[in-house]
């Protein structure tokens, strides 16, 4: 299935569901929304609103952001969801990703916070960053730049710093830190190239480059540049042969 067909697939999945949860989701989102983007905006408004921004106020903000960038953001939403579905082996259907995968919801909420930050509405962006942390236990700075098709599996404990850059089709497990060393200001966070996999509990620290197709093993602490197609293990991390395709 092409990523453009995802909303139709979600509608079909929920229309065919006889489970109580499926029926409730169908009534709340499929009957009320006409696209993946619209459903996502409604879902994030329901989940992230609070006493500072109620549900209606947050919906207006998210909808306004989307309307100004609809083609770009709709494409990102579809690609992200499609990639989650295809790369997370525990996933049975597209509906699960949209409604239950905290990594996906946090990533898309970040995409709204990033657009707010870029447009100069930094206080609202920081509010949204904080709500993502409170709801999903992930801290993603709105200034970070994240390409399409990122998968954040399980999601809990992920930290992505302000000057971090992540290219396309990266896979990150839980409790990963993409942070600084505490020694410098300015551009101080990692640059993650496309198709990198970062294992659970790994830390990648400083303004370093992780080359394409590299694998960072669980628990590794990476402090230096990593060549393309390399597996890194240990503390501090050291090369351990050619990277094999995982996840």
Buried (B, 14 or more C-beta within 10 A) or exposed (E): EEBEEBBEBBBBBBEEBEEEEBEEBBEBBBEEBEBBBBBBBBBBBEBBBEEEBEBEEBBEBBBEBBEEBEEEBBBBBBBBBBBBBEBBEEBEBBBBBBBEBBBBBBBBBBBBBBBBBBEEBBEBBBBBBBBBBEBBBBBBBBBBEBBBBBBBBBBBBBBBBBBBBBBBBBBBBBBBBBBBEEEEEEEBBBBBBBBBBBBBBBBBBBBBBBBBBBBBBBBBBBEEEBBBBBBBBEEEBEBBEEBEEEE
